[in-house]
Amino acid sequence: MYEPNDLNGPLPQGVMFNAYPDSIGQSLADTVRLLKRPEFKDAFSLFYILPTVFDSDLDRGFSIINYDLNERLVSRDDLNELHQLNITFKFDLVLNHLSVASPQFKDLLKYGDQSKYKDFFIDWNDFWQSHGTMGPEGYVIPHAKYLNKLFMRKPGLPILMVRFPDGSDRPYWNTFYQQVDYPAISARDLQNGIGNERLTLAEAETIAVIVNVALDARQKVNDVDFGKLSPFKEEVVSIVEQKRRYLGQMDLNAQSRKVWEYYAETLKKLRNHGGKVIRLDAFAYLHKKPGEVNFFNKPGTWEYLARLKEIARDHDLILLPELHSAYGQGLHEEIAVRGFPIYDFFFPGLVIHALDEGTNKYLLRWIKELTEKNFKTINMLGCHDGIPVLDLKGDQGDGISRQDLLSDEQIEAVIDRIVQRGGRVKNLYGADGKRIAYYQVNATFFSALGEDERKFLLARAIQMFMPGMPQVWYLDLFVGKNDYAAADRGGTAGHKEINRTTLSMEDIEQALKRNVVTDQLELIRLRNTCPAFDGKLSIGNTDERHLHMTWNNQGAIASLHANLIDYSFTITQKAIDSNTNTATYN
């Protein structure tokens, strides 16, 4: 067991920029040029570069093929130039899953039972063989007492049927995205597979039409009537299945020695890319055990995190577990006392509530807890994902009384306002496919606040005075609005695209003429450079409608006085042995 706050070195200080390599312009080189501009001098000390920095094929980077640099978007020179700006990197390690296009999964498809990666992924039937009943589709259906504990990210069982070289279909665990496609079959494909001495060109063309009509209708070819050509059916089905194409993210088998060798190799590679902080994406889904929920099993999850931490120490890396869970479960605190920094996923909803309701009550209660328990956090307004709401919930109905951060009614009010302002809702599902909870609301933070510049600037000011490391989403910095067209183009999984608009260099030039953008940069620069923020935070006595936060470090002082009703605020700064400077924002 690790002692509280047993970090692998201190969490770096300063403000973190957050973007995809192609969020601005066409590649990371455009973002490098942006950060070199005088307007950005001393603004950021860290950069969370989202995982399209690596070879990936889905979910905007979170379906990793390998952790080599994506040369279409990133060069080694780009990373070197950022280091010359004294910018430290935060990268992702996607722990739970890997792309179907990864070398490991391709090896499984090619060699099947003979693949050295057969156990690298989770064979569903092997996992559940003594805990369920074989169903008619060829996969085990877990007994109800196990099935009811599964926590789903999509409707239905988390399975992808994988075609082995011997023609068998094997179910493999697939928590997140999957898609299976069958390309059109040509007469030549059929003759090559069956032999033109047995199958005439006319027969092959007839079969190709029958098959392709079925594929277009999303029918199983095995269910199609081939008429007088039925003698060829078995061979045709085999040819069709051999051409099956997959898209998706396959869960890794953490019981496999090869998976841990892969983690060690990957952490070394991330360090060689210049990484320091490593975000553990989807880590809570990694440990799976029959009879337990497939999310944050204990003690198994702790054992995995401890093992990862030992590997990270070898490469001087700080691990940041990414966890969305209800406040009332207390998992964030359990992670913190084991020596990991945590995401402050509670802050975004709390600050929206504070500004919409004009009250400091609930936000101050959370700030008090942060300071008293000395949590090491990274906070944000918006990010590549949605605005968390599930995280704010308190009592989980387990007989333990916990105080809410916000009540269910207050949480619903926050959701309703964001949705009324154009946000999109993401849900979670039970094993029966029914929605069990709101997960997050997708919107730009500017649109979530009703596109009120004064309210938004105050939210940024409060963030800069919060305990923890501030992380700034690029689209928030440039006051981006909800991108409904992008969300609609993305279909059922496109809700996140509402907050991922790519900004052209012309967009940037126009945005830098707006006061709400340049004022944010001043606030960010203050937080990134003022030594007061390395000291202690105190909260001034005010009425519920105001907020007074002061940082003091051996005489260096930074203070925020804010009005939560009219959104005006004043920043006061005093350096050691220097004059006091005050700026008012109305």
N, C-alpha and C positions, 0 to 999 in steps of 0.2 A: 504493500500500500504506500502510495506517495503522500508526502506531507502537503498540507494546503499551500497553494501558490508555488508549488515546486515546478516553476517554468523552466524550460531549457534556455536560460538566459532571459533577460527582461524583454517584454513586448516592446518593439520599436516605438519611438515617440513620433508624433506629428499627425498630419492629416493624410488620408488615403484617397487617391483617385480610383475610380472604378469604371471600366469600360471593356467592350470587346475590341479586338485588334482593328476591326473595321467599323467601329461605332462612329468614327469621325473620318470623313474622307473615304479612302479606298483601302487603306492598310495601316498598320501600326506606324509606319513612317510619317503619316499625316498627323497622328497624335503626338509623336515626338516633336514635330515642328511646332505644334500648338503649345506644348509645355515649355518650349524654348522661348516663346514670346515674352516680352517684358511684362505683360499683364499677369503672367503666371509665375513670375519670379518669386521664389520662397513660398509658394502656395502649397505644394505637396511634397511630402517626404516618402510616400509609398504609392504603389500602383498595383491594384488588384486587376490583373489581366485575365479576363474570362477565357474558358478553355478552348475556344477556337484558335488560341495561340498554338495549340497542338493539333495533330492529325485527328480529325473527328468527322462524323457524318450525319449527326442528328441532334435534335434538342439543343440547338445552338451551342454545340461543343461538349455537352455532357454525355455524349455517346462516343467514348474515346476509342480510336483505333490503336494509336500508340502515342507516346509522349515525346516524339520528335517534334521539332518546330514545324508549324504549318508554313511552308515556304511561299505559299500564295499570298499570305498576309503578313508574315513576320520574317525578319532577317536577324542574324547574330549582330550585325551592326546596329540595328534598332535597339536591341537590349543593351549593347555597350554604351550607346549614346545616352540612354536613360540612366545608366549607372554613373555616367559623367555628370549628370544633373543631381547626383546624390539621392537617387530614388531607389528604394528597396522594393522587391517584388513579393507579391502574394500570388500563389498559384493554387489550382485545385488538384487534389488526388481523388478521383471518383472511386470510392472503395467498393461499393456494392456491385458494380456491373461494368461490362465492357461491350464494345460494339460487336455485332455479328460480322463486321468487316475486319476484326482484329486477326492477327496471325494465329492466335490460339483457337478461335472459333472456326476459322477456315480449315485449320488442321483437323479439327473434330469432324467437319463435314466431309473432308477428303478421305480420312482414314477410319472414321467410325470407332469401333471397338479397339482398333489397333493404334489409335491416336495417343500420343503421349500427353495430350490435354483432355482426355476423356473425363477425368475427375476434376478438371479445372473449373468446370461449370456444374450446376446441381441437377442431377438426374432426378426428376420429380418422383418417378416410381420407386427408385432406390430409397429415396428419402422417406416416403410414406408407406413402404411396402407392408409393414406390420401395424400400420395405424389407419388403415382404410380398406376400401373395397374396390376392386378393379371395375371400372365403368365400361360402357359399350364403345366409347371412343378410344380406348386403349390407354387411358391414364387412371391412376388411383384417385378415388374420391375419398378424402379424409373423413373419418367418423365425425359426427356432428360436434362432439365435445372438443375436437381439434379445429375443425373448420370454422366454428363460431369465434375462435380467437384470432383468426387471420385478419390482418389490417390491410386493406386494399387501396391501391392508387388508381385503379380503373375497375370497371364492372367485370365480373367473371373471375374464374381461377387464374392465377398468375402463371400461365403455361404457354410455351411455344413448342409446337410439334416439329421436331427436327428430323429430316430425312437422312438416314444412314446409308452408306454405300451398299449394304445388303438389301436395301429396299424397305427396311422397317422404319416406322416412325416412332421416335422416342420423345417423351415430354420432358422439357427442361424448364427450370424455374425462370420466370421472366416477370419481375415486379413492375417494370415500367413499360416503355413503348415497344410495340411490335407491329410488323406489317409483313405479309407474305404475298408475293406477286408471282404470276406465271406469265412469262412472255409468250407471244403468239408462236404457234408451231407452223412450220412450213412443210410442204410436201418433201423437200429435200431432207429436212430433219428426220422425217419418218422413214424415208427410203434408206438413209444412212444408218439409222438405228435398226431397221428390220431386215434390210437387204432388198435391192431392186429386183433380184431374181425371184423373190417371194411376193413383193408388193409392187404392183404396177404404178406408173405415174398417175394414171386416172384415179386409181383407188386411194393413193396417197393424198391427192388433192381433195377428194371427197371427205376423207377422214379429217384432214386439216380444217376444212370448213366446219365440220361437226364440232371438233374440239375447240376451235377459236370462238364459235358462238357460245359454247358453254362457259369458256373462260370469261368472256365479256359479261356474261350474266352471273358471274361469281358462283357457278355451279361446280360441283365435284365431277371431274371427268369420269370417275369410276361409276357414277350414277347415270351416265348418259347411255342411251340405246344406240348401238352402232349398226343395228340391222344386220344385213347379210355380211357386214365386215366385222362382226363380233369376234371371230377367231383371232383378230389382231388386237383386241381390246387390252389384254393384259400387258402386252409389249408397248402399246401406245401410252397407257397410263404410266408405265415405267419411264418412258422418254420424257413425258410431260413433267413428271416429278423430279427427274434429274436436272431439269432446267429451272426448278423452283428458286426464287430469289427472296432473300430475307432483308429486312431492315428492322433494327431493334437493339435493345440493350439487355444482355444476358447476365443474370446474377452469378457472381463468383462463389466458389465453394471454399470457404475459409478453413475447412478441414484439410484442404490439400496443401502439401508442402510446396508445390510449385506456385501456388497463389502467394505464399509468403515470400518466396524468392522473387516473384514479380513485384511485390510491394517494395522490397529492399532495393531492387534495381531501379524502380521508378523514383523513389525518394532520392537516390543518388543522382539520377538524371535531372530531377527538378532543382537540386542544389547546383548542379553544373550549369543549368540555365540561369542561375542567379537568384533562385528563390530563397526566401527566409521564412515567411509565414506560409504554411500549407493548410488550406481549408480541406477538411475531410468531408467530402460531399456524400450524402446518403449513408453515412457510417452506421446509423442506428438500425438499418435493415440488414446489416451484414450477418449478424449472429442469428442462426435459425435452429430451432429445436422443436420436435413434435411435442405438443402439449403446452407450448408457450406462444405468446403473441410473436409475430414476426417483426417486431419493432422494439428495440432497446431491451432485449432479454438481459436479465441479470442473474448470475454474475458474468455470463459469457461476454457481454459487451465490454465490461470493465477489463476482462482478461485480454481481449483484442486490443483495446486502447493502450493498455500497459505495454503490450508487445510492440505496437506501433511506435510508442513513445521511445522505447529503447533503440529502435532502428533510427528514429529521427535524431536522437542524441549523437549518433555516429556521424551525422551530416550537419550538425549545428542548425537544426531546423526547429521551428516552433509549430506545433500542431494546433489547429483551430477546428474542433468538432462542430459541424453544422447541424443544428438540432431545432426542429420545430416541434414543440410540445406545450401542453397547457401549463401555465404558471403553477396551478394547483398540484401538478404532479411532482414539482420540485426537482426535475431532472437537471435543469440548468445549474442549480446549486450543487447537486452531486458531482457534476462535471467540474465545476469551479474548484471545489475543495480537493479534487484530485490533481490540481495543478495545471489545468488547461484554461486558456482564455475562452470566453464564450461570446456568442452574438447576443446583443441586446435587441432581440426581436420584439420586446415589449414596448420600446420607446415610440415607434412610429404611430401605433394606435393611440397611445396615451397622449402624444402631442396633438394629434388630430382632435381628440376629445377635448383637451384643454383649450384649444383655440376656438373650436366650434361652440363650446359651452361657457367659455370665459371663466374657467376655474383652474386653480393650481393644485387643488386638493389631491387628486389621484397621481399626478405626475410627481409631486413632492414626496408622496409616500414611497414611490419607487426609487427616487433619488436617495432618500434616506437609507433605504435598504442597500443600495449599491455602495454607498460610502461606509456604512457600518460593517458590512461583510467584506469589503475590499475586493469585490469582484473585478477581474480584469476583463474588460469588454471591448467589443467593436460594435459601434452603433451606426445607424443610417436613417435617412428619411425613405428614399426609394432605392431600388436595386434592380438587378436583372430579373428577379422573381416578383411575387406580388407583395402587397401590404399585409402583414400577418394579422390575423384576427383570432384564430383558434388559440394562439399563444396566451391571450389575455384571460382565458377562463380560469376560474378558481377551483372550487370543490368539484371533485371528479366522481362523487357518488360512491365512494369506497368506505364511508363511515368516518373518514377523517375530516374534521372541520378546518377549512382553510379560508382565509380572507381573499376575496376576489381582488384583482387589480382593477377590473371593471365588472359590474354585474352583467348578467346575460342580457338584460334590457338595454344597458348602455352599449354593450358590444353590438347588439342588433341595430341600435340607432346609428352607430358609426358606420356599419355596413350599409345600411339603407341610404345614408347621406352620400357615401362614395358612389354607390350604384346610381342614385339619382343624378349624380354629377358625371355619369358615363362609365363607371367602372364595371368590370366583368368579374363574376364570382367563379372560383374554383372549389370543387367539392371533394370529399373523401367518401369511399364506398365500403359497405360490408360485403361479406361473402355472397349474400343474396342479390348483390347488384344495386341495393338501395342506398341512397345518400344517407350518411350518418353524421356528417358535420361539414360546416364551412371550413375550408382550409385557408384561403387567402382571397383578397380582392385585388384584381389587377387594374392598375391605373397609374398614370404619372402622379407624383406627389403634388405637383402644381394643380392638376385637374382634381385630385382628391380633396384639395382645399378650396374648390370652387373657382380656381384660376384667379385668386385674389393675390396680387403681388405683395401687398403689405403683410398679409397673413403668412404668405410663404416665406418672406424674408425673415420674419420673426421666428418661424419654425427653424430656419437655418441658424439663426443666432442662438436659439436655445440648444440646438444640437452642438454647436461649437463650445458651449459652456457645460455640456453634460460630462459626467465622468466617463472615461473610456476613450478609445481611439475613434474619431469621426471618419466615416467612409462616405464619399460623395459620388453619387451616380451621375455620370456625364450628362444625361438628359435633364436631370434636376438642375444642374448648374446652369444650363441654358434654357431653363423654364419651359421644357417641352410639354406639349399638350397630348391628350389621349389620341392615339393613332388608330382610329376605328377601321380604316381600310386595311391596315396591316393585320389587325386582329381577325377581320373577316376572311382575308386571304388564307390565314393559317388554319381555317377549319376548326374541328373540334379541339385541337391542341394549340390553337392560335391565340388564346386569351393573353398570353404573356407578351405577344408582339405589340400590344397596345402601348408598351413602355420601352420599346427597343428601336425606335426610329433612328436610322442612320442619318447623321448630319453632314451636309456638304460643307466645304470650306466657305462657301458663300453664306450658308446658314450661320456659321461661326462668326463671320465678319459682322453680320447684321445683329446677332445676339450681343456681341461685345460693345455695341452702341447703347445698350439698354442699362439703365441704372440698377435694375434688379439683379443683373448679372455682375456688373462691376462691384456693387455693394457686397454680393456674396463673396467675391474674390478677396475683398478687404477683410471680411470676417474670417475667412479660411486662412488668410495669411497671418492674421492675429493669432489664431489658435496654433498655427504651425510654428511660429517663431517666438512668441512671448513666453519667457521663462516662468511666468506666474502659473501656467498650466501644469508645471511639473511639481507644484506644491499641493496645497490642501484647499478643498472646496468648502465654503460655508454658505448657508442659506439665511438670508435676512428675514426679519419678521415683517410681514406685509399682510394685507387683507387677501381674501381669496381671489380677487380680480387682478392681482399683481404678482410679479415674480422678481426676486432679487437674488442673484447668484454671484458670489465673489471667490476668485482664486487668489491665493497669497503664497508666495514662495520667497522667503527671506527679504521681504520688502518690495518685491515685484508684484504688482497687483493688477488684476483685470476683473471688472465688474459689469454685470448686465442688470439693468433696471427695465422691466418690461410691463406694459399694460396689456392684459389679455382681452380687453374689451375693444379698444381702438387700434391695437397692434403697433402702437408706437413703442420705441425703446431707445435707451441710451447705453452706450458702451464707454466705460471709463478705463483708461490704461495708465499705469504708472510704472516706469522702469526703476530699477534700483538707482538711487541718487540722481533722479531725473525729474523733470516736470511732469505734471499730470495732463493727459490729453483726453478730451471728451468728444464723442461724436453722437449726434442724435438723429434717429431715423423716424420720420413721421409718415 
